[in-house]
Amino acid sequence: MMIAVKASPYAFKLDPNKVALAVIDMQRDFVEPGGFGDSLGNDVSRLQAIVPTVQALIGLFRQQGWPIVHTRESHLPDLSDCPPAKRNRGDAALRIGDAGPMGRLLVRGEPGNAIIDECAPIEGEIVIDKPGKGMFCATDVQSQLDALGVTQLVFAGVTTEVCVQTSMREANDRGYECLLVEDATESYFADFKAATLAMLTAQGGIVGWTAPLADLKEAVG
């Protein structure tokens, strides 16, 4: 039976047999001081503020027994999967692969690349290391979702306008119905988040839907 979730621009019909949660990049390098986001001069406290909501959303999916995908933006230690154009962009003191307070930035296996404890995956949940912004780029996540019969994705994580939006647009192009939980995503810039939510839901939900966690929880019951 479909579950009607109050959402923008109109109700999202959630299929409990075909839905999965995608938690995008809730990793120390983006959320904690001393990580990659901090090295760019961003206020990481904005991202830390959503941790309880993301944790509650994960808990809701675990309670229902619905699949969960966790992603990490990460690169191989030799940076062979990190294009020079990506590493060299910007004017930061530290770049991808450089040593920071939590190890080499955005490198797999380093302390800073770990998902924060509050949102850490448990056994049986899918973990995807992605070298790009989007969760489908150079990963096998679609085959794993296909194997589970997933056709709908609920999104959370950081940052709203970069990795979350890219992943949601990739999913939309692949035919998934997508719902972004508004208070379980955040940007270092408040106006960027607001603009992204508006763009995703424009023109009758051209990319997908958005809803606060409270409305999703109410619908699920």
PyMOL commands that place a pseudoatom at each C-alpha (Angstrom):
pseudoatom trace, name=CA, resn=MET, resi=1, chain=A, elem=C, hetatm=0, pos=[0.000, 0.000, 0.000]
pseudoatom trace, name=CA, resn=MET, resi=2, chain=A, elem=C, hetatm=0, pos=[1.334, 3.416, -0.967]
pseudoatom trace, name=CA, resn=ILE, resi=3, chain=A, elem=C, hetatm=0, pos=[1.925, 5.971, 1.800]
pseudoatom trace, name=CA, resn=ALA, resi=4, chain=A, elem=C, hetatm=0, pos=[0.955, 9.588, 1.063]
pseudoatom trace, name=CA, resn=VAL, resi=5, chain=A, elem=C, hetatm=0, pos=[3.550, 12.027, 2.429]
pseudoatom trace, name=CA, resn=LYS, resi=6, chain=A, elem=C, hetatm=0, pos=[2.734, 15.734, 2.638]
pseudoatom trace, name=CA, resn=ALA, resi=7, chain=A, elem=C, hetatm=0, pos=[5.369, 17.291, 0.424]
pseudoatom trace, name=CA, resn=SER, resi=8, chain=A, elem=C, hetatm=0, pos=[6.216, 20.085, -1.984]
pseudoatom trace, name=CA, resn=PRO, resi=9, chain=A, elem=C, hetatm=0, pos=[5.027, 20.611, -4.690]
pseudoatom trace, name=CA, resn=TYR, resi=10, chain=A, elem=C, hetatm=0, pos=[2.354, 17.965, -3.910]
pseudoatom trace, name=CA, resn=ALA, resi=11, chain=A, elem=C, hetatm=0, pos=[1.991, 14.695, -2.004]
pseudoatom trace, name=CA, resn=PHE, resi=12, chain=A, elem=C, hetatm=0, pos=[4.713, 12.094, -2.473]
pseudoatom trace, name=CA, resn=LYS, resi=13, chain=A, elem=C, hetatm=0, pos=[3.394, 8.542, -2.817]
pseudoatom trace, name=CA, resn=LEU, resi=14, chain=A, elem=C, hetatm=0, pos=[5.929, 6.424, -0.960]
pseudoatom trace, name=CA, resn=ASP, resi=15, chain=A, elem=C, hetatm=0, pos=[6.076, 2.723, -1.780]
pseudoatom trace, name=CA, resn=PRO, resi=16, chain=A, elem=C, hetatm=0, pos=[7.364, 0.880, 1.306]
pseudoatom trace, name=CA, resn=ASN, resi=17, chain=A, elem=C, hetatm=0, pos=[8.422, -2.067, -0.835]
pseudoatom trace, name=CA, resn=LYS, resi=18, chain=A, elem=C, hetatm=0, pos=[10.534, -0.018, -3.241]
pseudoatom trace, name=CA, resn=VAL, resi=19, chain=A, elem=C, hetatm=0, pos=[12.041, 2.829, -1.204]
pseudoatom trace, name=CA, resn=ALA, resi=20, chain=A, elem=C, hetatm=0, pos=[15.573, 3.317, 0.093]
pseudoatom trace, name=CA, resn=LEU, resi=21, chain=A, elem=C, hetatm=0, pos=[17.317, 6.091, 1.997]
pseudoatom trace, name=CA, resn=ALA, resi=22, chain=A, elem=C, hetatm=0, pos=[20.423, 7.754, 0.549]
pseudoatom trace, name=CA, resn=VAL, resi=23, chain=A, elem=C, hetatm=0, pos=[22.512, 9.499, 3.204]
pseudoatom trace, name=CA, resn=ILE, resi=24, chain=A, elem=C, hetatm=0, pos=[24.996, 11.633, 1.322]
pseudoatom trace, name=CA, resn=ASP, resi=25, chain=A, elem=C, hetatm=0, pos=[28.490, 12.330, 2.649]
pseudoatom trace, name=CA, resn=MET, resi=26, chain=A, elem=C, hetatm=0, pos=[27.867, 12.669, 6.382]
pseudoatom trace, name=CA, resn=GLN, resi=27, chain=A, elem=C, hetatm=0, pos=[31.608, 12.336, 6.860]
pseudoatom trace, name=CA, resn=ARG, resi=28, chain=A, elem=C, hetatm=0, pos=[33.998, 14.018, 9.247]
pseudoatom trace, name=CA, resn=ASP, resi=29, chain=A, elem=C, hetatm=0, pos=[35.794, 15.865, 6.439]
pseudoatom trace, name=CA, resn=PHE, resi=30, chain=A, elem=C, hetatm=0, pos=[32.648, 17.886, 5.750]
pseudoatom trace, name=CA, resn=VAL, resi=31, chain=A, elem=C, hetatm=0, pos=[30.967, 18.083, 9.151]
pseudoatom trace, name=CA, resn=GLU, resi=32, chain=A, elem=C, hetatm=0, pos=[33.783, 18.499, 11.677]
pseudoatom trace, name=CA, resn=PRO, resi=33, chain=A, elem=C, hetatm=0, pos=[36.401, 21.205, 12.283]
pseudoatom trace, name=CA, resn=GLY, resi=34, chain=A, elem=C, hetatm=0, pos=[39.737, 20.346, 10.702]
pseudoatom trace, name=CA, resn=GLY, resi=35, chain=A, elem=C, hetatm=0, pos=[38.211, 18.648, 7.678]
pseudoatom trace, name=CA, resn=PHE, resi=36, chain=A, elem=C, hetatm=0, pos=[37.979, 19.551, 4.020]
pseudoatom trace, name=CA, resn=GLY, resi=37, chain=A, elem=C, hetatm=0, pos=[34.968, 21.826, 4.439]
pseudoatom trace, name=CA, resn=ASP, resi=38, chain=A, elem=C, hetatm=0, pos=[36.644, 23.695, 7.242]
pseudoatom trace, name=CA, resn=SER, resi=39, chain=A, elem=C, hetatm=0, pos=[39.822, 24.068, 5.165]
pseudoatom trace, name=CA, resn=LEU, resi=40, chain=A, elem=C, hetatm=0, pos=[37.772, 25.971, 2.586]
pseudoatom trace, name=CA, resn=GLY, resi=41, chain=A, elem=C, hetatm=0, pos=[36.781, 28.504, 5.246]
pseudoatom trace, name=CA, resn=ASN, resi=42, chain=A, elem=C, hetatm=0, pos=[33.243, 27.230, 5.796]
pseudoatom trace, name=CA, resn=ASP, resi=43, chain=A, elem=C, hetatm=0, pos=[31.205, 27.292, 9.007]
pseudoatom trace, name=CA, resn=VAL, resi=44, chain=A, elem=C, hetatm=0, pos=[30.831, 23.575, 9.720]
pseudoatom trace, name=CA, resn=SER, resi=45, chain=A, elem=C, hetatm=0, pos=[28.477, 24.229, 12.632]
pseudoatom trace, name=CA, resn=ARG, resi=46, chain=A, elem=C, hetatm=0, pos=[25.669, 24.692, 10.083]
pseudoatom trace, name=CA, resn=LEU, resi=47, chain=A, elem=C, hetatm=0, pos=[26.145, 21.073, 8.997]
pseudoatom trace, name=CA, resn=GLN, resi=48, chain=A, elem=C, hetatm=0, pos=[26.521, 19.804, 12.545]
pseudoatom trace, name=CA, resn=ALA, resi=49, chain=A, elem=C, hetatm=0, pos=[23.088, 21.210, 13.364]
pseudoatom trace, name=CA, resn=ILE, resi=50, chain=A, elem=C, hetatm=0, pos=[21.294, 18.633, 11.177]
pseudoatom trace, name=CA, resn=VAL, resi=51, chain=A, elem=C, hetatm=0, pos=[23.017, 15.596, 12.692]
pseudoatom trace, name=CA, resn=PRO, resi=52, chain=A, elem=C, hetatm=0, pos=[20.145, 14.753, 15.116]
pseudoatom trace, name=CA, resn=THR, resi=53, chain=A, elem=C, hetatm=0, pos=[17.613, 14.919, 12.272]
pseudoatom trace, name=CA, resn=VAL, resi=54, chain=A, elem=C, hetatm=0, pos=[19.692, 12.744, 9.976]
pseudoatom trace, name=CA, resn=GLN, resi=55, chain=A, elem=C, hetatm=0, pos=[20.183, 10.305, 12.837]
pseudoatom trace, name=CA, resn=ALA, resi=56, chain=A, elem=C, hetatm=0, pos=[16.418, 10.215, 13.455]
pseudoatom trace, name=CA, resn=LEU, resi=57, chain=A, elem=C, hetatm=0, pos=[15.718, 9.648, 9.748]
pseudoatom trace, name=CA, resn=ILE, resi=58, chain=A, elem=C, hetatm=0, pos=[18.167, 6.753, 9.674]
pseudoatom trace, name=CA, resn=GLY, resi=59, chain=A, elem=C, hetatm=0, pos=[16.457, 5.366, 12.750]
pseudoatom trace, name=CA, resn=LEU, resi=60, chain=A, elem=C, hetatm=0, pos=[13.066, 5.569, 11.045]
pseudoatom trace, name=CA, resn=PHE, resi=61, chain=A, elem=C, hetatm=0, pos=[14.283, 3.556, 8.070]
pseudoatom trace, name=CA, resn=ARG, resi=62, chain=A, elem=C, hetatm=0, pos=[15.966, 0.993, 10.306]
pseudoatom trace, name=CA, resn=GLN, resi=63, chain=A, elem=C, hetatm=0, pos=[12.769, 0.610, 12.311]
pseudoatom trace, name=CA, resn=GLN, resi=64, chain=A, elem=C, hetatm=0, pos=[10.838, -0.065, 9.110]
pseudoatom trace, name=CA, resn=GLY, resi=65, chain=A, elem=C, hetatm=0, pos=[13.488, -2.420, 7.748]
pseudoatom trace, name=CA, resn=TRP, resi=66, chain=A, elem=C, hetatm=0, pos=[13.948, -0.303, 4.618]
pseudoatom trace, name=CA, resn=PRO, resi=67, chain=A, elem=C, hetatm=0, pos=[17.312, -0.223, 2.806]
pseudoatom trace, name=CA, resn=ILE, resi=68, chain=A, elem=C, hetatm=0, pos=[19.863, 2.488, 3.549]
pseudoatom trace, name=CA, resn=VAL, resi=69, chain=A, elem=C, hetatm=0, pos=[22.740, 3.681, 1.374]
pseudoatom trace, name=CA, resn=HIS, resi=70, chain=A, elem=C, hetatm=0, pos=[25.580, 5.734, 2.861]
pseudoatom trace, name=CA, resn=THR, resi=71, chain=A, elem=C, hetatm=0, pos=[27.991, 7.602, 0.589]
pseudoatom trace, name=CA, resn=ARG, resi=72, chain=A, elem=C, hetatm=0, pos=[31.426, 9.081, 1.134]
pseudoatom trace, name=CA, resn=GLU, resi=73, chain=A, elem=C, hetatm=0, pos=[33.172, 11.399, -1.285]
pseudoatom trace, name=CA, resn=SER, resi=74, chain=A, elem=C, hetatm=0, pos=[36.588, 9.810, -1.310]
pseudoatom trace, name=CA, resn=HIS, resi=75, chain=A, elem=C, hetatm=0, pos=[39.634, 9.122, -3.433]
pseudoatom trace, name=CA, resn=LEU, resi=76, chain=A, elem=C, hetatm=0, pos=[42.248, 6.434, -3.723]
pseudoatom trace, name=CA, resn=PRO, resi=77, chain=A, elem=C, hetatm=0, pos=[45.489, 7.159, -1.859]
pseudoatom trace, name=CA, resn=ASP, resi=78, chain=A, elem=C, hetatm=0, pos=[47.350, 7.731, -5.139]
pseudoatom trace, name=CA, resn=LEU, resi=79, chain=A, elem=C, hetatm=0, pos=[44.594, 10.152, -6.279]
pseudoatom trace, name=CA, resn=SER, resi=80, chain=A, elem=C, hetatm=0, pos=[44.361, 8.327, -9.606]
pseudoatom trace, name=CA, resn=ASP, resi=81, chain=A, elem=C, hetatm=0, pos=[40.573, 8.805, -9.489]
pseudoatom trace, name=CA, resn=CYS, resi=82, chain=A, elem=C, hetatm=0, pos=[40.809, 12.531, -8.712]
pseudoatom trace, name=CA, resn=PRO, resi=83, chain=A, elem=C, hetatm=0, pos=[41.109, 14.655, -11.868]
pseudoatom trace, name=CA, resn=PRO, resi=84, chain=A, elem=C, hetatm=0, pos=[43.712, 17.451, -11.601]
pseudoatom trace, name=CA, resn=ALA, resi=85, chain=A, elem=C, hetatm=0, pos=[40.973, 19.943, -12.477]
pseudoatom trace, name=CA, resn=LYS, resi=86, chain=A, elem=C, hetatm=0, pos=[39.124, 18.925, -9.298]
pseudoatom trace, name=CA, resn=ARG, resi=87, chain=A, elem=C, hetatm=0, pos=[42.151, 18.901, -7.007]
pseudoatom trace, name=CA, resn=ASN, resi=88, chain=A, elem=C, hetatm=0, pos=[43.599, 22.171, -8.249]
pseudoatom trace, name=CA, resn=ARG, resi=89, chain=A, elem=C, hetatm=0, pos=[40.430, 24.246, -8.230]
pseudoatom trace, name=CA, resn=GLY, resi=90, chain=A, elem=C, hetatm=0, pos=[39.995, 26.973, -5.665]
pseudoatom trace, name=CA, resn=ASP, resi=91, chain=A, elem=C, hetatm=0, pos=[42.369, 28.911, -3.478]
pseudoatom trace, name=CA, resn=ALA, resi=92, chain=A, elem=C, hetatm=0, pos=[42.436, 26.774, -0.343]
pseudoatom trace, name=CA, resn=ALA, resi=93, chain=A, elem=C, hetatm=0, pos=[45.459, 26.307, 1.878]
pseudoatom trace, name=CA, resn=LEU, resi=94, chain=A, elem=C, hetatm=0, pos=[44.896, 22.539, 1.762]
pseudoatom trace, name=CA, resn=ARG, resi=95, chain=A, elem=C, hetatm=0, pos=[43.760, 20.480, -1.210]
pseudoatom trace, name=CA, resn=ILE, resi=96, chain=A, elem=C, hetatm=0, pos=[42.398, 16.978, -1.705]
pseudoatom trace, name=CA, resn=GLY, resi=97, chain=A, elem=C, hetatm=0, pos=[45.073, 14.517, -0.648]
pseudoatom trace, name=CA, resn=ASP, resi=98, chain=A, elem=C, hetatm=0, pos=[46.961, 16.990, 1.545]
pseudoatom trace, name=CA, resn=ALA, resi=99, chain=A, elem=C, hetatm=0, pos=[47.500, 16.171, 5.202]
pseudoatom trace, name=CA, resn=GLY, resi=100, chain=A, elem=C, hetatm=0, pos=[45.121, 17.865, 7.633]
pseudoatom trace, name=CA, resn=PRO, resi=101, chain=A, elem=C, hetatm=0, pos=[44.301, 17.438, 11.327]
pseudoatom trace, name=CA, resn=MET, resi=102, chain=A, elem=C, hetatm=0, pos=[42.286, 14.265, 10.525]
pseudoatom trace, name=CA, resn=GLY, resi=103, chain=A, elem=C, hetatm=0, pos=[44.664, 12.819, 7.952]
pseudoatom trace, name=CA, resn=ARG, resi=104, chain=A, elem=C, hetatm=0, pos=[44.769, 13.285, 4.192]
pseudoatom trace, name=CA, resn=LEU, resi=105, chain=A, elem=C, hetatm=0, pos=[41.695, 15.149, 2.981]
pseudoatom trace, name=CA, resn=LEU, resi=106, chain=A, elem=C, hetatm=0, pos=[39.022, 13.086, 1.187]
pseudoatom trace, name=CA, resn=VAL, resi=107, chain=A, elem=C, hetatm=0, pos=[41.267, 10.020, 0.983]
pseudoatom trace, name=CA, resn=ARG, resi=108, chain=A, elem=C, hetatm=0, pos=[39.805, 6.587, 1.669]
pseudoatom trace, name=CA, resn=GLY, resi=109, chain=A, elem=C, hetatm=0, pos=[40.800, 5.043, 4.962]
pseudoatom trace, name=CA, resn=GLU, resi=110, chain=A, elem=C, hetatm=0, pos=[41.826, 8.321, 6.582]
pseudoatom trace, name=CA, resn=PRO, resi=111, chain=A, elem=C, hetatm=0, pos=[40.132, 9.324, 9.868]
pseudoatom trace, name=CA, resn=GLY, resi=112, chain=A, elem=C, hetatm=0, pos=[38.493, 12.359, 8.294]
pseudoatom trace, name=CA, resn=ASN, resi=113, chain=A, elem=C, hetatm=0, pos=[36.896, 10.285, 5.562]
pseudoatom trace, name=CA, resn=ALA, resi=114, chain=A, elem=C, hetatm=0, pos=[34.894, 8.254, 8.062]
pseudoatom trace, name=CA, resn=ILE, resi=115, chain=A, elem=C, hetatm=0, pos=[31.165, 8.808, 8.437]
pseudoatom trace, name=CA, resn=ILE, resi=116, chain=A, elem=C, hetatm=0, pos=[30.429, 10.517, 11.738]
pseudoatom trace, name=CA, resn=ASP, resi=117, chain=A, elem=C, hetatm=0, pos=[29.571, 8.188, 14.614]
pseudoatom trace, name=CA, resn=GLU, resi=118, chain=A, elem=C, hetatm=0, pos=[25.972, 9.420, 14.944]
pseudoatom trace, name=CA, resn=CYS, resi=119, chain=A, elem=C, hetatm=0, pos=[25.196, 8.419, 11.344]
pseudoatom trace, name=CA, resn=ALA, resi=120, chain=A, elem=C, hetatm=0, pos=[27.570, 5.475, 10.938]
pseudoatom trace, name=CA, resn=PRO, resi=121, chain=A, elem=C, hetatm=0, pos=[26.349, 2.507, 8.880]
pseudoatom trace, name=CA, resn=ILE, resi=122, chain=A, elem=C, hetatm=0, pos=[25.551, -0.810, 10.496]
pseudoatom trace, name=CA, resn=GLU, resi=123, chain=A, elem=C, hetatm=0, pos=[25.960, -4.294, 9.109]
pseudoatom trace, name=CA, resn=GLY, resi=124, chain=A, elem=C, hetatm=0, pos=[23.835, -4.900, 6.041]
pseudoatom trace, name=CA, resn=GLU, resi=125, chain=A, elem=C, hetatm=0, pos=[23.651, -1.264, 4.939]
pseudoatom trace, name=CA, resn=ILE, resi=126, chain=A, elem=C, hetatm=0, pos=[25.233, -0.229, 1.648]
pseudoatom trace, name=CA, resn=VAL, resi=127, chain=A, elem=C, hetatm=0, pos=[28.328, 1.990, 1.761]
pseudoatom trace, name=CA, resn=ILE, resi=128, chain=A, elem=C, hetatm=0, pos=[29.441, 3.686, -1.451]
pseudoatom trace, name=CA, resn=ASP, resi=129, chain=A, elem=C, hetatm=0, pos=[32.784, 5.426, -1.964]
pseudoatom trace, name=CA, resn=LYS, resi=130, chain=A, elem=C, hetatm=0, pos=[32.260, 7.896, -4.775]
pseudoatom trace, name=CA, resn=PRO, resi=131, chain=A, elem=C, hetatm=0, pos=[35.033, 9.877, -6.467]
pseudoatom trace, name=CA, resn=GLY, resi=132, chain=A, elem=C, hetatm=0, pos=[32.614, 12.502, -7.766]
pseudoatom trace, name=CA, resn=LYS, resi=133, chain=A, elem=C, hetatm=0, pos=[29.803, 14.654, -6.474]
pseudoatom trace, name=CA, resn=GLY, resi=134, chain=A, elem=C, hetatm=0, pos=[27.048, 12.265, -7.565]
pseudoatom trace, name=CA, resn=MET, resi=135, chain=A, elem=C, hetatm=0, pos=[26.412, 8.863, -6.019]
pseudoatom trace, name=CA, resn=PHE, resi=136, chain=A, elem=C, hetatm=0, pos=[26.043, 7.144, -9.396]
pseudoatom trace, name=CA, resn=CYS, resi=137, chain=A, elem=C, hetatm=0, pos=[29.270, 8.439, -10.963]
pseudoatom trace, name=CA, resn=ALA, resi=138, chain=A, elem=C, hetatm=0, pos=[31.885, 5.640, -11.192]
pseudoatom trace, name=CA, resn=THR, resi=139, chain=A, elem=C, hetatm=0, pos=[30.078, 3.481, -8.593]
pseudoatom trace, name=CA, resn=ASP, resi=140, chain=A, elem=C, hetatm=0, pos=[27.974, 0.313, -8.664]
pseudoatom trace, name=CA, resn=VAL, resi=141, chain=A, elem=C, hetatm=0, pos=[25.164, 1.734, -6.556]
pseudoatom trace, name=CA, resn=GLN, resi=142, chain=A, elem=C, hetatm=0, pos=[22.538, 1.370, -9.290]
pseudoatom trace, name=CA, resn=SER, resi=143, chain=A, elem=C, hetatm=0, pos=[23.133, -2.369, -9.610]
pseudoatom trace, name=CA, resn=GLN, resi=144, chain=A, elem=C, hetatm=0, pos=[22.835, -2.738, -5.847]
pseudoatom trace, name=CA, resn=LEU, resi=145, chain=A, elem=C, hetatm=0, pos=[19.581, -0.758, -5.818]
pseudoatom trace, name=CA, resn=ASP, resi=146, chain=A, elem=C, hetatm=0, pos=[18.246, -2.738, -8.770]
pseudoatom trace, name=CA, resn=ALA, resi=147, chain=A, elem=C, hetatm=0, pos=[18.964, -5.970, -6.922]
pseudoatom trace, name=CA, resn=LEU, resi=148, chain=A, elem=C, hetatm=0, pos=[16.769, -4.709, -4.068]
pseudoatom trace, name=CA, resn=GLY, resi=149, chain=A, elem=C, hetatm=0, pos=[13.967, -3.604, -6.390]
pseudoatom trace, name=CA, resn=VAL, resi=150, chain=A, elem=C, hetatm=0, pos=[14.356, 0.042, -5.354]
pseudoatom trace, name=CA, resn=THR, resi=151, chain=A, elem=C, hetatm=0, pos=[12.608, 2.641, -7.503]
pseudoatom trace, name=CA, resn=GLN, resi=152, chain=A, elem=C, hetatm=0, pos=[12.309, 5.472, -4.942]
pseudoatom trace, name=CA, resn=LEU, resi=153, chain=A, elem=C, hetatm=0, pos=[15.038, 7.301, -3.043]
pseudoatom trace, name=CA, resn=VAL, resi=154, chain=A, elem=C, hetatm=0, pos=[14.705, 9.509, 0.028]
pseudoatom trace, name=CA, resn=PHE, resi=155, chain=A, elem=C, hetatm=0, pos=[17.676, 11.846, 0.309]
pseudoatom trace, name=CA, resn=ALA, resi=156, chain=A, elem=C, hetatm=0, pos=[19.515, 13.380, 3.262]
pseudoatom trace, name=CA, resn=GLY, resi=157, chain=A, elem=C, hetatm=0, pos=[23.022, 14.672, 3.873]
pseudoatom trace, name=CA, resn=VAL, resi=158, chain=A, elem=C, hetatm=0, pos=[25.438, 17.346, 2.734]
pseudoatom trace, name=CA, resn=THR, resi=159, chain=A, elem=C, hetatm=0, pos=[25.838, 19.623, 1.055]
pseudoatom trace, name=CA, resn=THR, resi=160, chain=A, elem=C, hetatm=0, pos=[22.405, 20.398, -0.327]
pseudoatom trace, name=CA, resn=GLU, resi=161, chain=A, elem=C, hetatm=0, pos=[23.482, 22.211, -3.471]
pseudoatom trace, name=CA, resn=VAL, resi=162, chain=A, elem=C, hetatm=0, pos=[26.492, 20.050, -4.340]
pseudoatom trace, name=CA, resn=CYS, resi=163, chain=A, elem=C, hetatm=0, pos=[26.585, 16.306, -3.612]
pseudoatom trace, name=CA, resn=VAL, resi=164, chain=A, elem=C, hetatm=0, pos=[22.941, 15.944, -2.528]
pseudoatom trace, name=CA, resn=GLN, resi=165, chain=A, elem=C, hetatm=0, pos=[21.521, 17.821, -5.492]
pseudoatom trace, name=CA, resn=THR, resi=166, chain=A, elem=C, hetatm=0, pos=[23.894, 16.115, -7.943]
pseudoatom trace, name=CA, resn=SER, resi=167, chain=A, elem=C, hetatm=0, pos=[22.935, 12.682, -6.631]
pseudoatom trace, name=CA, resn=MET, resi=168, chain=A, elem=C, hetatm=0, pos=[19.227, 13.509, -6.742]
pseudoatom trace, name=CA, resn=ARG, resi=169, chain=A, elem=C, hetatm=0, pos=[19.474, 14.778, -10.313]
pseudoatom trace, name=CA, resn=GLU, resi=170, chain=A, elem=C, hetatm=0, pos=[21.411, 11.671, -11.333]
pseudoatom trace, name=CA, resn=ALA, resi=171, chain=A, elem=C, hetatm=0, pos=[18.715, 9.522, -9.724]
pseudoatom trace, name=CA, resn=ASN, resi=172, chain=A, elem=C, hetatm=0, pos=[15.973, 11.472, -11.490]
pseudoatom trace, name=CA, resn=ASP, resi=173, chain=A, elem=C, hetatm=0, pos=[17.661, 10.888, -14.858]
pseudoatom trace, name=CA, resn=ARG, resi=174, chain=A, elem=C, hetatm=0, pos=[17.725, 7.156, -14.085]
pseudoatom trace, name=CA, resn=GLY, resi=175, chain=A, elem=C, hetatm=0, pos=[13.993, 7.027, -13.382]
pseudoatom trace, name=CA, resn=TYR, resi=176, chain=A, elem=C, hetatm=0, pos=[13.947, 7.056, -9.578]
pseudoatom trace, name=CA, resn=GLU, resi=177, chain=A, elem=C, hetatm=0, pos=[11.265, 9.023, -7.746]
pseudoatom trace, name=CA, resn=CYS, resi=178, chain=A, elem=C, hetatm=0, pos=[13.100, 11.231, -5.257]
pseudoatom trace, name=CA, resn=LEU, resi=179, chain=A, elem=C, hetatm=0, pos=[12.150, 12.898, -1.991]
pseudoatom trace, name=CA, resn=LEU, resi=180, chain=A, elem=C, hetatm=0, pos=[14.594, 15.199, -0.167]
pseudoatom trace, name=CA, resn=VAL, resi=181, chain=A, elem=C, hetatm=0, pos=[14.056, 15.592, 3.581]
pseudoatom trace, name=CA, resn=GLU, resi=182, chain=A, elem=C, hetatm=0, pos=[14.389, 19.344, 4.077]
pseudoatom trace, name=CA, resn=ASP, resi=183, chain=A, elem=C, hetatm=0, pos=[15.689, 19.433, 7.640]
pseudoatom trace, name=CA, resn=ALA, resi=184, chain=A, elem=C, hetatm=0, pos=[18.013, 16.465, 7.100]
pseudoatom trace, name=CA, resn=THR, resi=185, chain=A, elem=C, hetatm=0, pos=[20.146, 18.320, 4.565]
pseudoatom trace, name=CA, resn=GLU, resi=186, chain=A, elem=C, hetatm=0, pos=[22.227, 21.456, 4.856]
pseudoatom trace, name=CA, resn=SER, resi=187, chain=A, elem=C, hetatm=0, pos=[24.618, 23.791, 3.100]
pseudoatom trace, name=CA, resn=TYR, resi=188, chain=A, elem=C, hetatm=0, pos=[27.388, 26.021, 4.362]
pseudoatom trace, name=CA, resn=PHE, resi=189, chain=A, elem=C, hetatm=0, pos=[25.268, 28.811, 2.812]
pseudoatom trace, name=CA, resn=ALA, resi=190, chain=A, elem=C, hetatm=0, pos=[21.614, 29.239, 3.799]
pseudoatom trace, name=CA, resn=ASP, resi=191, chain=A, elem=C, hetatm=0, pos=[20.614, 30.872, 0.511]
pseudoatom trace, name=CA, resn=PHE, resi=192, chain=A, elem=C, hetatm=0, pos=[22.165, 28.021, -1.489]
pseudoatom trace, name=CA, resn=LYS, resi=193, chain=A, elem=C, hetatm=0, pos=[20.011, 25.490, 0.350]
pseudoatom trace, name=CA, resn=ALA, resi=194, chain=A, elem=C, hetatm=0, pos=[16.848, 27.525, -0.171]
pseudoatom trace, name=CA, resn=ALA, resi=195, chain=A, elem=C, hetatm=0, pos=[17.579, 27.983, -3.874]
pseudoatom trace, name=CA, resn=THR, resi=196, chain=A, elem=C, hetatm=0, pos=[18.260, 24.262, -4.319]
pseudoatom trace, name=CA, resn=LEU, resi=197, chain=A, elem=C, hetatm=0, pos=[14.982, 23.222, -2.687]
pseudoatom trace, name=CA, resn=ALA, resi=198, chain=A, elem=C, hetatm=0, pos=[13.145, 25.640, -4.975]
pseudoatom trace, name=CA, resn=MET, resi=199, chain=A, elem=C, hetatm=0, pos=[14.909, 24.366, -8.098]
pseudoatom trace, name=CA, resn=LEU, resi=200, chain=A, elem=C, hetatm=0, pos=[14.315, 20.700, -7.341]
pseudoatom trace, name=CA, resn=THR, resi=201, chain=A, elem=C, hetatm=0, pos=[10.573, 21.133, -6.845]
pseudoatom trace, name=CA, resn=ALA, resi=202, chain=A, elem=C, hetatm=0, pos=[9.950, 23.713, -9.594]
pseudoatom trace, name=CA, resn=GLN, resi=203, chain=A, elem=C, hetatm=0, pos=[7.663, 23.009, -12.548]
pseudoatom trace, name=CA, resn=GLY, resi=204, chain=A, elem=C, hetatm=0, pos=[5.655, 20.347, -10.774]
pseudoatom trace, name=CA, resn=GLY, resi=205, chain=A, elem=C, hetatm=0, pos=[8.618, 18.586, -9.214]
pseudoatom trace, name=CA, resn=ILE, resi=206, chain=A, elem=C, hetatm=0, pos=[10.953, 18.533, -12.199]
pseudoatom trace, name=CA, resn=VAL, resi=207, chain=A, elem=C, hetatm=0, pos=[13.593, 16.706, -10.135]
pseudoatom trace, name=CA, resn=GLY, resi=208, chain=A, elem=C, hetatm=0, pos=[11.541, 15.545, -7.171]
pseudoatom trace, name=CA, resn=TRP, resi=209, chain=A, elem=C, hetatm=0, pos=[9.808, 16.365, -3.929]
pseudoatom trace, name=CA, resn=THR, resi=210, chain=A, elem=C, hetatm=0, pos=[10.817, 17.833, -0.566]
pseudoatom trace, name=CA, resn=ALA, resi=211, chain=A, elem=C, hetatm=0, pos=[9.275, 17.405, 2.875]
pseudoatom trace, name=CA, resn=PRO, resi=212, chain=A, elem=C, hetatm=0, pos=[10.288, 17.892, 6.517]
pseudoatom trace, name=CA, resn=LEU, resi=213, chain=A, elem=C, hetatm=0, pos=[11.047, 14.808, 8.585]
pseudoatom trace, name=CA, resn=ALA, resi=214, chain=A, elem=C, hetatm=0, pos=[7.962, 15.391, 10.756]
pseudoatom trace, name=CA, resn=ASP, resi=215, chain=A, elem=C, hetatm=0, pos=[5.637, 14.924, 7.774]
pseudoatom trace, name=CA, resn=LEU, resi=216, chain=A, elem=C, hetatm=0, pos=[7.452, 11.779, 6.661]
pseudoatom trace, name=CA, resn=LYS, resi=217, chain=A, elem=C, hetatm=0, pos=[7.248, 10.323, 10.167]
pseudoatom trace, name=CA, resn=GLU, resi=218, chain=A, elem=C, hetatm=0, pos=[3.554, 11.202, 10.449]
pseudoatom trace, name=CA, resn=ALA, resi=219, chain=A, elem=C, hetatm=0, pos=[2.786, 9.463, 7.165]
pseudoatom trace, name=CA, resn=VAL, resi=220, chain=A, elem=C, hetatm=0, pos=[4.767, 6.338, 8.027]
pseudoatom trace, name=CA, resn=GLY, resi=221, chain=A, elem=C, hetatm=0, pos=[3.105, 6.189, 11.439]
for i in range(1, 221): cmd.bond("trace and resi %d" % i, "trace and resi %d" % (i + 1))
show_as sticks, trace
zoom trace
